[in-house]
Amino acid sequence: MNVPQSRSLVRPRNGTVIAGVCAGLADRFGLGRNTVRLLFVLSCLLPGPQFVIYLVLWFIMPKADF
């Protein structure tokens, strides 16, 4: 699926798995959505605040209008 690259950081309405945070980050930075999801899952194997950052982004990233 070809998704246009967004200039702002928004959560897309389509193609999301949980909340659209990884999809929004991927669209913003021109990366593959599954690549960002895989990097997030792999980062969860390391100690750190990954889940907290995901939740914060879920609440502060607006949903896209498209």
Buried (B, 14 or more C-beta within 10 A) or exposed (E): EEEEEBEEBBBBEEEBEEBBBBBBBBBBEEBEBEEBBEBBEEEEEEEEEBEEEBEEBBEEBEEBEE
